[in-house]
Amino acid sequence: MPSAGRQFVVEADGGSRGNPGPAGYGAVVLDPATGETLAEAAEFIGVATNNVAEYKGLIAGLRAARELDPAASVRVRMDSKLVVEQMSGRWRIKHPDMKPLAEQAARILPSTQVSYEWIPRERNKHADRLANEAMDAGKRGLRWEPSASMAELARSGRSGSGPLGAESADTDMGAARVVGDAAAGAARARAALAGATAATSTPVRGKAVASPTPSVGWGAAPDLGAPTTLLLLRHGETALTPEKRFSGSGGTDPELSAVGRGQAERAAAALAGRGTVQAIVSSPLRRCRETAAVVAARLGLDVRIEEGLRETDFGAWEGLTFAEVRERYPDDLDAWLASAKSAPTGGGESFATVARRVAAARDRLIAGYPGRTVLAVTHVTPIKTLVRLALGAPPESLFRMELSAAALSEVAYYGDGNASVRGLNDTGHLG
């Protein structure tokens, strides 16, 4: 049960090197009585504005505080006048990028538990340092890790122990840094603070830190590693897409239509606002490469080609509608619909073959981008296959998923081998 009456201070910041440009946030949860660091969060979020990064820092800090104790009172201290005044309700939120972020922050804890205070930048050095560490890590293609945090060294007027604002000679670098990013932070916080009810303790750098009590089932200890997250973007429309023609890797390799290019632009804008993409990979087919190039230009990232993400080779069915295939190759179509091992007429690929190829590509991405968020620009069958495999669903589930052009789906892969489907066929960014 959460302890009533507990109090936290959350300090948060965000920055953008270019505004918009490569951006990151930092947040720290502090004990107001001792000044002790209870949790840190930081993340490189891709290309974003200063204000977006500041709001994301606020969201991360509030989430970290909630994980420590959802009943606690939280005093948020930021050097962003805009965020403080908007979240306090004194300023209207006019910018469309800010409204959903402010709403998201407001939902984390009841408003009666949260207050906001503006502080000068020199008093927000801990969070500022975390944000810069995250941006530095992102520039190197890495994810910020709590174990690498040096932010406490830059704190002004306080250390790992002693009240906020008090001088102390004891800078305790053993203070808990339990939040790494939005995905792993909750697990780290719960694990680090489970000692509030545990009966045993383990010394860490001379301090007694309580050890969590083992549990099973839904209450089992979580995987504490940040997942590798694949954001799966289907390419924008081609001339064949609205006609619902088979268009795989054995056909004419069509380019994006004007509609498809517009869809790619809107997807790029949405991903820039989301700000979590750290790498981009693409199918080798032209429609995916063109879609990926639009997003990459907006995010300031390179595109790597992953051959395993190409679409199914539909053999003699390439360029035909379903009705035309039914008329010309009825027996082959029935066999294909009945078994994942049956291939399209004329040497096409079966879904079983595609699944092996896509699974191998998935494994390469997980190994090559551990703990990072990767945008994979690909096609209907590879995306549906990745979702199916993550769910452990049978092959026939491929025919029961809708996947629109330029839609986003998301699967997270954890170090313990588990996968989590976080979204499917999101088209909200397309208007």
C-alpha positions, 0 to 999 in steps of 0.5 A: 500500500502507498504511504500517505503523506509522503512528499517529493520534489520533481525537477525537470528540464528539456533541451533542443540543440537547434529548436527544433533539433536533436533534443532530450529531457532529464528529470529527478525525484528528490526527498525534500527533507534530505535532498537525496536522489530517489530516481532519475530519468533521461532520454534522447527524443530525436528532433523536437523543440525545447518546449516539447522536450521540457514537457516530456521531462515533466511527464517522465518526472511525474511518472517516476514520482508516481511509481515511488508512491502514487499517494505522495504530494509532488512539488514540481520545480522547473525553469520553464516559465511556459510549462509552469504557468500552463500546468498551473492553469494561469496561461492558456495552451495554444500550440497544438504540440503542447496540448496533448503533452499537457493533458498527458502530464495532468493525467499522471497524478491527481491535480490536488497532489501536484503543485508547480514552482518556477526556479532560475536555471542555475537551481535546476542544474541536476535535471539540465545535466541529465538532459544534456547527458541524454542528448550526448548519448543520442548523438553517439547513437546510444541510450542514456543509462542511469549507471552513467549519470554524473548529474549529481556532481553538478548540483548547486547547493545540495548533495546526496544527503541533507535538506534541499538548499543546504550545504553538505560535504557528503556527495553520495554517488550511491544515491538511487538512480532507478529510472532510465527511460519511460519504458524501464523506469517504472520497473526500476523504481519499484525494484529499488524501493521495494525495500520499504516493505522488505525485511532484508537489506544489502549494503551498497557503498556503505549504505543499507538498501532493502532487498525486494521480496521475491514474488510470482505470477503477475507480481513477479519481479519485472525485467529491468532492462529497457526494451528494444522497441520497433515502431512499424510504419507501413509505406505510403500509398502507391498507385496500386494501393487504393486498387487493392492489387497484390504488390510484393517484392516480385512486381514492378517496385512502384514509387509513392503516389502524391497521396503517399508522399503526403502520408509520409510527410504527416507520419514524419511530423507525428514521429518528430512530435513523438521524439523517441526514434533513435534509428531508422531501417527500411525495406529495400523496396522503393516505396519504403525507401521513399517513405523512410527518406521523408521521415529521416530528413525530418528526424535528422537520422540515416536510413539503413536497409534491412533486406528481411523487411521486404514484402512477400513475393506474390509470384504470378499474382503481382499486380492483380486484384484478389478477384482477378486471382480468384478467377485465374488461379482459384485452386492455388488461391484456396490452398494459399488461404488454407495453409501458411506453407502454400505459395502463390502461383509461379514461384512466390513466397509462402507465409511460412517462408516470409515468417522465417525471414522476418523473424531473422530480421527481427532478431538482428534488429533486437541484437543490433539496437538493444534498448533502443527505439527503431523505426522500421519502414516496411509492408503489410505482411512483415508488420502483420507477421511481427505482430502475430509472432509477438502475440503467439497467434496462429498464421490465419490471424494475418487475414484478420488484421487491418493495416492501412497505408502509412499506419503505425504499429508498435512492438516492444521486445524485452531482455527476458524474451517477452514481447508486448504489442503496444499498438496496431494500425494507428492512423491518427496522424493522417487526419 
